């Protein structure tokens, strides 16, 4: 039969429970903990400050460019947003796809 060398009395014991009992009797016993290890919590990143004071949208590029010329500290974004939607056309009695472009101007 296998034996376990005890770290408390340096003798051999036949079971783990005998080793635990020996540690307890010699006041060398360290209580087992069943707690889960502490979780690492990451600190939340600071929100980025926006470098602008407002946003204005236009349906045509010409209107957006005119606004930029008349408003100091404003800039037209390079890309435009395209939104497609289906609309019921009563003349043809069918749905048709309508694209709406939106141009965004950022005011600093």
Secondary structure, DSSP 8 states (H G I E B T S, - for coil): ---EE-TTTS-EESSHHHHHHHHHHTT-----------------------S-SEEEEESSHHHHHHHHHHSTTEEE-S--EEEEEEEEETTTTEEEEEEEEEEEEEE-
